[in-house]
Amino acid sequence: MKTEIIRIGNSRGVRLPKLLLDKAGLTGEVEIEASPGQLVIRSAKRPRQGWEEQFAAMASAGDDALLEGDELMPTEWESQEWQW
């Protein structure tokens, strides 16, 4: 798909078709990286961004324990509700 660089005040811009944005899954804030002959636009938010810090905070608060305990016994729901 071709487009033109347009003047926007003292800057320049490129109109990005909705179809391309939808296909790339880009919304909100983006990062732009320049290298010779190309611009790369990517989402500013990375998948799983901040997970490492959140998991560390959970571990330090003791919130990372299993809900049913460590034993391999069936849970109450499995014992009463599940049809084997």
HELIX and SHEET records of a PDB file:
HELIX    1   1 LYS A   18  ALA A   24  1                                   7    
HELIX    2   2 TRP A   51  ALA A   61  1                                  11    
HELIX    3   3 GLU A   76  GLN A   80  1                                   5    
SHEET    1   A 2 ILE A   5  ILE A   8  0                                        
SHEET    2   A 2 SER A  11  VAL A  14 -1                                        
SHEET    1   B 2 VAL A  30  SER A  35  0                                        
SHEET    2   B 2 GLN A  38  SER A  43 -1                                        
END                                                                             
